[in-house]
Amino acid sequence: MKVSARTLRFGIAIVAVAIVTGAIAIHQRRRSNQPRIVLWAWERPENLEFIDPREIAVAFLAKTVRLRADETIVKPRLQPLRFAPGAELIPVVRIETERPALSQAQLESTCSAISQLAQLENVRAIQIDFDARESERSFYWELLKTLRPRLPATMTLSMTALASWCIHDDWLTGAPVDEAVPMLFRMGVDRDEVSGYVASGREFRCGLCRNSLGVSTDEPLPRLQAKRVYAVYVFNPRPWSAAAVNEILRRWRQ
């Protein structure tokens, strides 16, 4: 018998998420020989009713924070997201900047926008997606330091990371997060260097980057020699389908 799916709709004022009790945080999951698959659901209508919540989680764009001049603009998700009952959800906050002041007021408003997501029912993890420039790193670090104690002690705090941050531009060591997800797609001029580094079997210099990675359905999967990856986050430039999910499972687990 088919179980009816639940629907997520995000309005201007509130974000309502319903998942079954007992969702497990990333760092609490039992590690196995197979990587855990997490689908990124970005700002578009997505129907993920077909996924098996026992092996697939969903990291959905919940808010976009734009730092511009000395103002902070918070945009909630406006597109519907449907998912299988029992699916583990990870709200993601995307941070974008346009000549920001990076003031204390912007730090506080950004921290508040993120920490509010901890109040969503049964959410055990939050992810931040911020491609911080070198001049923005101190702000980012301070944001993480301010945010961490405002979240429940058992809540996983995740962040995406440019691959260069994990290899030779290591400024993340000691950051108050549980994982940094190396983005192994859309790498531009760094593609050959990063691909060669990963294929060589060398571990990422930053320890936070060693237990997860980010890939895309429209780019070749990295050739990994090491076996330390426990979570694979997958981006899809097109709406998710059962065929696309089955293909990523086949390609990754072959």
N, C-alpha and C positions, 0 to 999 in steps of 0.2 A: 504494500500500500504506500502510495506516495505521501510523504510528509509535507504539509504546506510550508512554504518559505515565509520568512519574515521580511518586512520591507523597512529599509532605513530611509527616511527623508529628513533632510536638513533644512531648517528654516533660517531666517535672518537672526532670530534671537536665541534659538536653542538647538542643541544637537542631541538627538535621542538615539540611543543604541541599546538593543536588547539581545543578550546572548545567554545561554544556559549557565547556571551556577557551576562553578568548578573549572572555569577556563584556567589554564596553567601558564605561568610566566615563562618567558624564553629560557631563563637561567635555571628554572626548576624542572624543565623537561628531561626525561631520561634520554641519554645519548645512545644512538644505535649506529649500525653500519650504514644506514641510509640517511642522507641529509634531509632535514625538515624543509619543506617547500612553503614559501610565503609569497602570495601574489600581491603585487602593488595594484591597487584600484585607484586610478587618478580621477580628475574632475571631468566625469562624463557618466552617463547612465551605465550601470554595470549589473548584470544578472549572473550571480555565482551560486545559484541554487543547486547546481549539479555537482559541486565539489564534495569530496569526502573529507569531512572535518577531522577525521582521525589522522590524516596525513597532510592536510593543506590548511594554512591559516591565511588571513586576509589583512594586509596593511593598507588602510584606506586614507586618502587625503581628507582630513577633517577640517583643517583651517589653513588659510594662507595669510601670513603676516607680512605686510609691506612697510618697510622703514624708509620714509622719504622726508628729507629735510629734518624737521624736528617733530614730525607726526608719525603715528603708528596706525595703520589701517588693517583691521582684522576682517577677513572675509571668510565666512563659514562655508562648508560644502553646500552646494545648492542642487546637486544632482542625486537622484535616487540610487541606492545600492541594495541589491537583493542578495541573500546568502543563505546557505543551508543552515538549518537549526543546529546549534552546537559548534558552529565555526568559531575559532578564536580570532578576535579582531584586535588590531593594533592601530589606533589613531595616529596619523602622521601630520605634523605641522611643517609646512614649507615656509621658509623665511627668504624674502627677496629684499634687496636694497637698491635705493636710487639716491646717491649722495646723502646718506643719512648723517644726522648729527651724532648718532650713537650715544645719546645722552642717558642719564640715569632714569629719566622719565620713560624713554623708549625701552630700556631694559626692564623696568617694572611692568609696563603694559604688555610686553612680549611674554615675560615670565607668567603673568596672570592669565593670558590667553592660553598658554600651554598647560598650566597647572589645573585649569578648570576641567580639562579632559579626564583627569584622574577621578572625577566624580561620576563618570559614566558607569553604568551598572556592569560589574564583572570585567571591566577592562583592567588588565594586569600589566600592560606595557604601553609606552608612548615612544614615538620616534620623531626626531627632528631632522629635517632636510635643509641644510644651509651650506651653500658653497662659498664659505667665507673667504674673502680676499685677505691677503696678509695684514692689511691695515685694520681688518675687522676681527682678527683672531682674539685680541684681548677682550673685546666686547663679548664674543662668543663664549670664551672661557668663563668670564664673569657671569654670563647668563646661566651656564651650566651649574656653576657653584651656587648661584642664588636659587635655581630651580630645584636642585636635588633634595634639599631638606624640606621643601614644600610638598613633595610627593610622598606617598606612603612608603615606608621602608622596604616593603615587599614588592614594590612596583619596579619593573625593569625600565631603564632609561636607555634608549637606543639612539644612534645617530648615523646618518650616511657619511661617507668619507671619500674624498677624491683619492684615487689609487696612489698618487704621489705622496699624500700625507702618510700613507702606511709604509712606503718604501724608503724614501730618502729625505722627506721633509717632515720628520717626525716631531710634531708639536703637540700630539695628543696624549703622549704618555703621562699617566697620572690624572687624566681628565675624569671627572666624577660621573662616568657613564658605564653601563654594563657591556656594551658592544659598540663597535664602529664598523659599519658595513662598507667594505671597499667597492666602489662603483666600477665594475670592469666592462663598461660599455660607454659609448659616446666619449671616448678618451682623447680624441683629437690627435695632436702631435705626440702624445705620450703612449699611443697604442702599442707600437713595436717594443718599446722599452718595457712596458708593464707586462705585455703578453710573454715576452722572453723571460722576465723575472719569475712570473708565476709558473711557467712551464719548466723552469729549472729545478723546481722543488724547494727553493729557498723560502723560508717563512717570512712573512711581513715583519718589518723591523718593529712596528708597534704591536704590542701584544693584544690590544683591544681589537685589532683587525683580523685576528687569526681564526675566529670561530664562525665567520659568516662571510658572505659575499653577495654582490648584486650583479645580475646579468639581464640581458634583454632578449626577447624572442626573435628579434630581427638581426642579431649579430651572433657570430660563432661563439660557442661556449669555450671558456678558457680550458686549456689542457693542464689539469692539476696533477702533480706528483704527490704532494702531501695529502694526508687523510684527516686533517684537522677540521674540516668544514662541517658544521652541524646545522647551519641554516642557510638556505639559498633564497634570496629575494629576487623575484622575477618581474621585470617591467614589460609591458606590452603596449606598443604605440597604437594598437587597435583594441576595440572592445574584446573582452575575454569570451571565449567559447569553449565548449567541452573538447573540441578537437585541438585547440591551442594548448589547453592544460594537459591533455594526454600526450601531446608531442613533447612538451617540456619535461614531463615525467619520464618519457621514453628516452629522450636525449640525455638527460642528466643521470639516469640510473642504469643506463646500458653498460 
